[in-house]
Amino acid sequence: MKTRFFIGLLFILLQVGSMVYARFIPERFFCWAPYDTHVNFEVFVTIDGKTLTPKATEARYRYKMKGWEQRSIDNIFLLISRYESTFGKADNAQVLMVYSINGHEEKEWRFKHE
């Protein structure tokens, strides 16, 4: 009986710890709080002077690259950065994302090769 109690308590504490941690990182993958940002965005990718079509861009990252995102924009930044730092590293792609959070002023984000 005590073992079950401690396993249950440990599970709940891990859940609470994960929620608290998620509130302080930009991606917020495991945050149970409601989505409080809405982002309109579009991604443009240029390789060797040729801009990829929207369909080719979506195929490259295996995610939508234009539209409305209900989660943190940092999720898409991370997705693009990880791809370009690994599989797409040799392509030396120029990536530009134009986005607006909660209807505010448009911003630009560019992937920087290291």
DSSP file (Angstrom, degrees, kcal/mol; ACC not computed):
  #  RESIDUE AA STRUCTURE BP1 BP2  ACC     N-H-->O    O-->H-N    N-H-->O    O-->H-N    TCO  KAPPA ALPHA  PHI   PSI    X-CA   Y-CA   Z-CA
    1    1 A M     >        0   0    0      0, 0.0     4,-2.0     0, 0.0     5,-0.1   0.000 360.0 360.0 360.0 -43.5    0.0    0.0    0.0
    2    2 A K  H  >  +     0   0    0      1,-0.2     4,-2.5     2,-0.2     5,-0.2   0.880 360.0  55.4 -64.9 -36.8    2.8    2.4    0.9
    3    3 A T  H  > S+     0   0    0      1,-0.2     4,-2.3     2,-0.2    -1,-0.2   0.926 108.1  47.7 -63.1 -44.8    4.6    1.7   -2.4
    4    4 A R  H  > S+     0   0    0      1,-0.2     4,-2.6     2,-0.2    -1,-0.2   0.906 110.9  52.3 -61.7 -42.0    1.5    2.6   -4.5
    5    5 A F  H  X S+     0   0    0     -4,-2.0     4,-2.6     1,-0.2    -2,-0.2   0.932 111.6  45.1 -60.3 -47.1    1.1    5.8   -2.5
    6    6 A F  H  X S+     0   0    0     -4,-2.5     4,-2.5     2,-0.2    -1,-0.2   0.857 112.3  51.3 -69.1 -34.8    4.7    6.9   -3.1
    7    7 A I  H  X S+     0   0    0     -4,-2.3     4,-2.3    -5,-0.2    -1,-0.2   0.931 112.7  46.6 -65.4 -44.6    4.6    5.9   -6.8
    8    8 A G  H  X S+     0   0    0     -4,-2.6     4,-2.2     2,-0.2    -2,-0.2   0.913 113.5  48.2 -62.2 -43.8    1.4    8.0   -7.2
    9    9 A L  H  X S+     0   0    0     -4,-2.6     4,-2.5     2,-0.2    -2,-0.2   0.910 111.2  50.4 -63.7 -43.1    2.9   10.9   -5.2
   10   10 A L  H  X S+     0   0    0     -4,-2.5     4,-2.4     2,-0.2    -2,-0.2   0.908 109.4  51.9 -61.0 -42.7    6.0   10.8   -7.3
   11   11 A F  H  X S+     0   0    0     -4,-2.3     4,-2.0     2,-0.2    -2,-0.2   0.924 111.5  46.2 -60.4 -45.8    4.0   10.8  -10.5
   12   12 A I  H  X S+     0   0    0     -4,-2.2     4,-2.5     2,-0.2    -2,-0.2   0.908 112.0  50.9 -65.3 -42.2    2.0   13.9   -9.4
   13   13 A L  H  X S+     0   0    0     -4,-2.5     4,-2.7     1,-0.2    -1,-0.2   0.888 109.1  51.1 -63.8 -38.8    5.2   15.7   -8.3
   14   14 A L  H  X S+     0   0    0     -4,-2.4     4,-2.3     2,-0.2    -1,-0.2   0.894 110.4  50.1 -63.6 -39.6    6.8   15.0  -11.7
   15   15 A Q  H  X S+     0   0    0     -4,-2.0     4,-2.1     2,-0.2    -2,-0.2   0.933 112.4  45.8 -63.7 -46.6    3.7   16.4  -13.5
   16   16 A V  H  X S+     0   0    0     -4,-2.5     4,-2.4     1,-0.2    -2,-0.2   0.918 112.6  51.1 -63.6 -43.8    3.7   19.5  -11.4
   17   17 A G  H  X S+     0   0    0     -4,-2.7     4,-2.5     1,-0.2    -1,-0.2   0.894 109.4  50.8 -61.1 -40.3    7.5   19.9  -11.9
   18   18 A S  H  X S+     0   0    0     -4,-2.3     4,-2.4     2,-0.2    -1,-0.2   0.887 110.2  49.5 -64.6 -39.4    7.1   19.6  -15.7
   19   19 A M  H  X S+     0   0    0     -4,-2.1     4,-1.3     2,-0.2    -2,-0.2   0.923 112.1  47.2 -66.8 -43.8    4.3   22.2  -15.8
   20   20 A V  H  < S+     0   0    0     -4,-2.4     3,-0.5     1,-0.2     4,-0.4   0.934 113.6  48.3 -63.2 -45.8    6.4   24.7  -13.7
   21   21 A Y  H >< S+     0   0    0     -4,-2.5     3,-1.7     1,-0.2    -2,-0.2   0.915 108.0  55.6 -59.1 -44.4    9.5   24.1  -15.9
   22   22 A A  H >< S+     0   0    0     -4,-2.4     3,-1.0     1,-0.3    -1,-0.2   0.768  97.3  63.5 -64.0 -26.4    7.4   24.5  -19.1
   23   23 A R  T 3< S+     0   0    0     -4,-1.3    -1,-0.3    -3,-0.5    -2,-0.2   0.672 104.5  48.1 -71.1 -14.7    6.2   27.9  -18.1
   24   24 A F  T <  S+     0   0    0     -3,-1.7    -1,-0.2    -4,-0.4    -2,-0.2   0.273  97.4  75.7-113.4  10.7    9.8   29.2  -18.2
   25   25 A I  S <  S-     0   0    0     -3,-1.0     3,-0.1    -4,-0.2     0, 0.0  -0.927  78.1-128.0-118.8 149.7   11.0   27.9  -21.5
   26   26 A P  S    S+     0   0    0      0, 0.0    48,-0.3     0, 0.0    49,-0.2   0.822 103.0  53.8 -67.9 -31.7   10.0   29.5  -24.9
   27   27 A E  S    S-     0   0    0     47,-0.2    45,-0.4    46,-0.1    48,-0.2   0.889  77.0-167.5 -73.3 -38.6    8.8   26.3  -26.6
   28   28 A R    >   +     0   0    0     -6,-0.2     3,-1.0    -3,-0.1    44,-0.1   0.850  22.5 159.4  54.3  42.3    6.3   25.2  -23.9
   29   29 A F  T 3  S+     0   0    0      1,-0.2    -1,-0.1    42,-0.0    -7,-0.0   0.903  74.1  32.0 -59.2 -43.6    5.9   21.7  -25.3
   30   30 A F  T 3  S+     0   0    0    -12,-0.1     2,-0.4   -11,-0.0    -1,-0.2   0.058  85.7 128.1-108.0  24.8    4.6   20.2  -22.1
   31   31 A C    <   -     0   0    0     -3,-1.0   -12,-0.1    -9,-0.2   -11,-0.1  -0.684  44.0-160.0 -85.4 130.1    2.8   23.1  -20.6
   32   32 A W        +     0   0    0     -2,-0.4    -1,-0.1     2,-0.0     3,-0.1   0.463  58.9 108.5 -88.0  -1.0   -0.8   22.4  -19.5
   33   33 A A  S    S-     0   0    0      1,-0.1     3,-0.1   -14,-0.1    -2,-0.1  -0.352  83.4 -89.1 -71.5 157.0   -1.7   26.1  -19.5
   34   34 A P        -     0   0    0      0, 0.0     2,-0.5     0, 0.0    -1,-0.1  -0.286  48.3 -95.4 -63.7 152.6   -4.0   27.3  -22.3
   35   35 A Y        +     0   0    0      1,-0.1    36,-0.1    -3,-0.1    -3,-0.0  -0.576  44.3 179.8 -68.9 121.0   -2.4   28.6  -25.5
   36   36 A D        +     0   0    0     -2,-0.5     2,-0.4    -3,-0.1    -1,-0.1   0.296  55.2  66.4-111.6   9.4   -2.1   32.3  -25.0
   37   37 A T        -     0   0    0     33,-0.6     2,-0.4     2,-0.0    64,-0.0  -0.982  55.8-165.7-129.8 145.9   -0.5   33.3  -28.2
   38   38 A H        -     0   0    0     -2,-0.4    64,-3.6     2,-0.0     2,-0.4  -0.997  14.1-166.9-129.5 126.5   -1.8   33.2  -31.8
   39   39 A V  E     -AB  69 101A   0     30,-2.9    30,-3.2    -2,-0.4     2,-0.5  -0.945  15.8-161.5-123.1 130.3    0.7   33.6  -34.6
   40   40 A N  E     +AB  68 100A   0     60,-2.2    60,-2.4    -2,-0.4     2,-0.3  -0.930  33.8 160.8-101.0 133.2    0.3   34.2  -38.3
   41   41 A F  E     -AB  67  99A   0     26,-2.6    26,-2.6    -2,-0.5     2,-0.3  -0.966  30.8-163.9-150.7 162.4    3.4   33.3  -40.1
   42   42 A E  E     -AB  66  98A   0     56,-2.0    56,-2.6    -2,-0.3     2,-0.4  -0.966  14.6-148.8-149.6 138.8    5.0   32.4  -43.5
   43   43 A V  E     - B   0  97A   0     22,-2.4     2,-0.4    -2,-0.3    54,-0.2  -0.905   7.7-167.4-113.4 134.9    8.4   30.9  -44.2
   44   44 A F  E     - B   0  96A   0     52,-3.3    52,-2.8    -2,-0.4     2,-0.4  -0.983   4.7-168.5-121.5 130.2   10.5   31.5  -47.2
   45   45 A V  E     - B   0  95A   0     -2,-0.4     7,-3.1     7,-0.3     2,-0.5  -0.976   2.2-170.5-123.7 129.4   13.5   29.3  -48.1
   46   46 A T  E     -CB  51  94A   0     48,-2.5    48,-2.9    -2,-0.4     2,-0.4  -0.978   4.2-179.5-121.0 128.3   16.1   30.1  -50.7
   47   47 A I  E >  S-C   50   0A   0      3,-2.6     3,-1.8    -2,-0.5    46,-0.1  -0.993  74.4 -12.7-127.9 125.1   18.8   27.6  -51.8
   48   48 A D  T 3  S-     0   0    0     -2,-0.4    -1,-0.1    43,-0.3     3,-0.1   0.866 129.8 -53.3  53.1  40.6   21.4   28.5  -54.4
   49   49 A G  T 3  S+     0   0    0      1,-0.2     2,-0.5    -3,-0.0    -1,-0.3   0.444 116.2 111.4  79.6   0.1   19.4   31.6  -55.4
   50   50 A K  E <   -C   47   0A   0     -3,-1.8    -3,-2.6     0, 0.0     2,-0.4  -0.929  62.4-137.9-112.0 127.0   16.1   29.8  -56.0
   51   51 A T  E     -C   46   0A   0     -2,-0.5    -5,-0.3    -5,-0.2     2,-0.1  -0.678  24.1-123.9 -82.8 129.5   13.2   30.2  -53.6
   52   52 A L        -     0   0    0     -7,-3.1    -7,-0.3    -2,-0.4    -1,-0.1  -0.363  25.6-109.8 -69.4 150.0   11.4   27.0  -52.8
   53   53 A T     >  -     0   0    0      1,-0.1     4,-2.4    -9,-0.1     5,-0.2  -0.355  32.1-106.7 -70.1 160.1    7.7   26.7  -53.5
   54   54 A P  H  > S+     0   0    0      0, 0.0     4,-2.2     0, 0.0     5,-0.2   0.894 122.9  51.1 -55.8 -39.1    5.4   26.6  -50.5
   55   55 A K  H  > S+     0   0    0      1,-0.2     4,-2.1     2,-0.2     5,-0.1   0.907 110.4  47.9 -65.8 -41.2    4.8   22.9  -51.1
   56   56 A A  H  > S+     0   0    0      2,-0.2     4,-2.0     1,-0.2    -1,-0.2   0.862 110.3  52.9 -67.6 -35.3    8.5   22.2  -51.3
   57   57 A T  H  X S+     0   0    0     -4,-2.4     4,-1.8     2,-0.2     5,-0.2   0.919 109.9  47.7 -65.5 -43.5    9.1   24.2  -48.1
   58   58 A E  H  X>S+     0   0    0     -4,-2.2     4,-1.8     1,-0.2     5,-1.0   0.884 111.6  50.6 -64.4 -37.9    6.5   22.2  -46.2
   59   59 A A  H  <5S+     0   0    0     -4,-2.1    -1,-0.2     2,-0.2    -2,-0.2   0.871 107.1  55.5 -66.8 -35.7    8.0   19.0  -47.5
   60   60 A R  H  <5S+     0   0    0     -4,-2.0    -2,-0.2     1,-0.2    -1,-0.2   0.925 122.9  24.4 -62.1 -46.4   11.4   20.1  -46.3
   61   61 A Y  H  <5S-     0   0    0     -4,-1.8    -1,-0.2     2,-0.3    -2,-0.2   0.516  97.9-131.0 -99.8  -6.9   10.3   20.6  -42.7
   62   62 A R  T  <5S+     0   0    0     -4,-1.8     2,-0.3    -5,-0.2    -3,-0.2   0.893  77.1  89.3  54.9  43.6    7.3   18.3  -42.7
   63   63 A Y  S   <S-     0   0    0     -5,-1.0    -2,-0.3    -6,-0.2    -1,-0.2  -0.973  91.1 -81.9-158.9 155.4    5.2   20.9  -41.2
   64   64 A K        -     0   0    0     -2,-0.3     3,-0.1     1,-0.1    -9,-0.0  -0.377  35.0-167.4 -62.0 142.0    2.9   23.7  -42.4
   65   65 A M        +     0   0    0      1,-0.2   -22,-2.4   -11,-0.1     2,-0.3   0.168  66.6  43.5-120.9  16.2    5.0   26.8  -43.3
   66   66 A K  E    S+A   42   0A   0    -24,-0.2     2,-0.4     2,-0.1   -24,-0.2  -0.951  88.1  38.9-156.7 139.7    2.2   29.3  -43.7
   67   67 A G  E    S-A   41   0A   0    -26,-2.6   -26,-2.6    -2,-0.3     2,-0.4  -0.940  88.0 -19.0 131.4-148.0   -0.8   30.1  -41.7
   68   68 A W  E     -A   40   0A   0     -2,-0.4     2,-0.4   -28,-0.2   -28,-0.2  -0.876  45.1-168.3-110.8 132.4   -2.0   30.3  -38.1
   69   69 A E  E     -A   39   0A   0    -30,-3.2   -30,-2.9    -2,-0.4     4,-0.1  -0.980   9.6-164.3-121.0 129.8   -0.1   28.7  -35.2
   70   70 A Q  S    S+     0   0    0     -2,-0.4   -33,-0.6   -32,-0.2     2,-0.2   0.513  70.7  63.7 -92.4  -4.6   -1.8   28.5  -31.8
   71   71 A R  S    S-     0   0    0      1,-0.2   -32,-0.2   -32,-0.1    -2,-0.1  -0.482 104.5 -56.7-108.4-177.5    1.4   27.6  -29.9
   72   72 A S    >   -     0   0    0    -45,-0.4     3,-1.6    -2,-0.2     4,-0.5  -0.326  40.4-133.6 -60.1 137.2    4.6   29.5  -29.3
   73   73 A I  T >> S+     0   0    0      1,-0.3     4,-2.0     2,-0.2     3,-0.7   0.727 101.3  77.1 -63.9 -21.7    6.4   30.6  -32.4
   74   74 A D  H 3> S+     0   0    0    -48,-0.3     4,-2.5     1,-0.2    -1,-0.3   0.772  83.1  65.1 -61.5 -25.6    9.5   29.3  -30.8
   75   75 A N  H <> S+     0   0    0     -3,-1.6     4,-2.1   -49,-0.2    -1,-0.2   0.917 105.9  42.0 -62.1 -42.0    8.3   25.8  -31.7
   76   76 A I  H <> S+     0   0    0     -3,-0.7     4,-2.5    -4,-0.5     5,-0.3   0.884 111.6  54.7 -74.4 -38.2    8.7   26.6  -35.4
   77   77 A F  H  X S+     0   0    0     -4,-2.0     4,-2.8     1,-0.2    -2,-0.2   0.940 111.6  46.2 -55.2 -46.3   12.0   28.4  -34.8
   78   78 A L  H  X S+     0   0    0     -4,-2.5     4,-2.7     2,-0.2     5,-0.2   0.904 110.3  52.4 -64.9 -43.3   13.3   25.2  -33.2
   79   79 A L  H  X S+     0   0    0     -4,-2.1     4,-1.8     2,-0.2    -1,-0.2   0.933 114.8  41.5 -58.9 -47.8   11.9   22.9  -35.9
   80   80 A I  H  X S+     0   0    0     -4,-2.5     4,-2.9     2,-0.2     5,-0.2   0.928 114.6  51.3 -67.0 -45.8   13.6   24.9  -38.6
   81   81 A S  H  X S+     0   0    0     -4,-2.8     4,-1.7    -5,-0.3    -2,-0.2   0.907 110.2  48.8 -59.6 -43.5   16.9   25.4  -36.7
   82   82 A R  H  X S+     0   0    0     -4,-2.7     4,-0.7     2,-0.2     5,-0.3   0.913 113.5  46.6 -64.5 -42.1   17.2   21.7  -35.9
   83   83 A Y  H ><>S+     0   0    0     -4,-1.8     5,-2.7    -5,-0.2     3,-1.0   0.950 114.3  46.5 -64.4 -47.6   16.6   20.7  -39.5
   84   84 A E  H 3<5S+     0   0    0     -4,-2.9    -1,-0.2     1,-0.3    -2,-0.2   0.743 111.2  52.9 -69.1 -22.8   19.0   23.3  -40.9
   85   85 A S  H 3<5S+     0   0    0     -4,-1.7    -1,-0.3    -5,-0.2    -2,-0.2   0.587 127.3  15.5 -86.2 -10.6   21.7   22.3  -38.3
   86   86 A T  T X<5S+     0   0    0     -3,-1.0     3,-1.2    -4,-0.7     4,-0.3   0.520 133.4  18.4-123.0 -89.3   21.5   18.6  -39.3
   87   87 A F  T 3 5S+     0   0    0     -5,-0.3     3,-0.4     1,-0.3    -3,-0.2   0.845 131.5  40.3 -61.8 -37.9   19.9   17.3  -42.5
   88   88 A G  T >>XS+     0   0    0     -5,-2.7     3,-1.1     1,-0.2     4,-0.7   0.326  82.0 106.9 -95.8   8.5   19.9   20.6  -44.3
   89   89 A K  G X45S+     0   0    0     -3,-1.2     3,-0.8    -6,-0.4    -1,-0.2   0.869  78.4  50.6 -56.4 -41.9   23.4   21.8  -43.2
   90   90 A A  G 345S+     0   0    0     -3,-0.4    -1,-0.3    -4,-0.3    -2,-0.1   0.701 100.1  65.7 -71.8 -19.4   25.0   21.2  -46.6
   91   91 A D  G <45S-     0   0    0     -3,-1.1   -43,-0.3    -4,-0.1    -1,-0.2   0.750  87.2-149.4 -74.3 -23.9   22.3   23.1  -48.5
   92   92 A N  T <<5 -     0   0    0     -3,-0.8   -44,-0.3    -4,-0.7    -3,-0.1   0.915  27.8-169.8  52.3  46.8   23.3   26.4  -46.8
   93   93 A A      < -     0   0    0     -5,-0.5     2,-0.6   -46,-0.1   -46,-0.2  -0.344  22.7-135.5 -70.1 145.3   19.7   27.5  -47.1
   94   94 A Q  E     -B   46   0A   0    -48,-2.9   -48,-2.5    -2,-0.1     2,-0.5  -0.922  27.0-167.0 -99.7 116.8   18.6   31.1  -46.4
   95   95 A V  E     +B   45   0A   0     -2,-0.6    16,-1.5    16,-0.4     2,-0.4  -0.921  10.7 179.2-115.1 127.9   15.5   30.9  -44.2
   96   96 A L  E     -BD  44 110A   0    -52,-2.8   -52,-3.3    -2,-0.5     2,-0.5  -0.994   5.6-170.0-125.6 129.4   13.2   33.9  -43.6
   97   97 A M  E     -BD  43 109A   0     12,-3.0    12,-2.5    -2,-0.4     2,-0.5  -0.984   4.9-163.1-118.6 129.5   10.1   33.8  -41.5
   98   98 A V  E     +BD  42 108A   0    -56,-2.6   -56,-2.0    -2,-0.5     2,-0.3  -0.946  26.4 162.3-107.1 127.5    7.7   36.7  -41.4
   99   99 A Y  E     -BD  41 107A   0      8,-2.5     8,-3.3    -2,-0.5     2,-0.4  -0.969  31.2-155.4-147.9 159.6    5.3   36.5  -38.4
  100  100 A S  E     -B   40   0A   0    -60,-2.4   -60,-2.2    -2,-0.3     2,-0.5  -0.992  15.7-146.4-138.0 127.4    2.9   38.4  -36.2
  101  101 A I  E >  S-B   39   0A   0      4,-0.5     3,-2.0    -2,-0.4   -62,-0.2  -0.845  79.0 -16.8-100.0 125.4    2.0   37.5  -32.7
  102  102 A N  T 3  S-     0   0    0    -64,-3.6    -1,-0.2    -2,-0.5   -63,-0.1   0.803 124.0 -59.3  52.6  35.7   -1.5   38.3  -31.5
  103  103 A G  T 3  S+     0   0    0    -65,-0.4    -1,-0.3    -3,-0.3     3,-0.1   0.557 103.8 133.4  76.6   8.0   -2.1   40.7  -34.4
  104  104 A H    <   -     0   0    0     -3,-2.0    -1,-0.2     1,-0.2     3,-0.1  -0.086  66.4 -45.0 -80.4-174.4    0.8   43.0  -33.4
  105  105 A E        -     0   0    0      1,-0.1    -4,-0.5    -5,-0.1    -1,-0.2  -0.159  68.0-103.2 -54.2 140.8    3.5   44.4  -35.7
  106  106 A E        -     0   0    0     -6,-0.1     2,-0.3    -3,-0.1    -6,-0.2  -0.395  40.7-168.3 -66.8 142.0    5.0   42.0  -38.2
  107  107 A K  E     -D   99   0A   0     -8,-3.3    -8,-2.5    -3,-0.1     2,-0.4  -0.850  12.3-135.0-126.3 164.3    8.5   40.7  -37.3
  108  108 A E  E     -D   98   0A   0     -2,-0.3     2,-0.4   -10,-0.2   -10,-0.2  -0.952  13.3-171.0-121.5 143.3   11.2   38.8  -39.2
  109  109 A W  E     -D   97   0A   0    -12,-2.5   -12,-3.0    -2,-0.4     2,-0.4  -0.999   5.6-168.6-129.7 134.7   13.2   35.9  -38.1
  110  110 A R  E     -D   96   0A   0     -2,-0.4     2,-0.4   -14,-0.2   -14,-0.2  -0.972  24.4-121.2-123.9 138.0   16.2   34.5  -40.0
  111  111 A F        -     0   0    0    -16,-1.5     2,-0.6    -2,-0.4   -16,-0.4  -0.624  27.3-148.9 -74.9 132.2   18.0   31.2  -39.5
  112  112 A K        -     0   0    0     -2,-0.4     2,-0.2   -18,-0.1   -18,-0.0  -0.913   7.4-137.3-106.9 122.0   21.7   31.9  -38.8
  113  113 A H              0   0    0     -2,-0.6   -28,-0.1     1,-0.1   -32,-0.0  -0.548 360.0 360.0 -75.3 139.0   24.2   29.3  -39.9
  114  114 A E              0   0    0     -2,-0.2    -1,-0.1     0, 0.0   -29,-0.0   0.409 360.0 360.0-107.8 360.0   27.0   28.6  -37.4
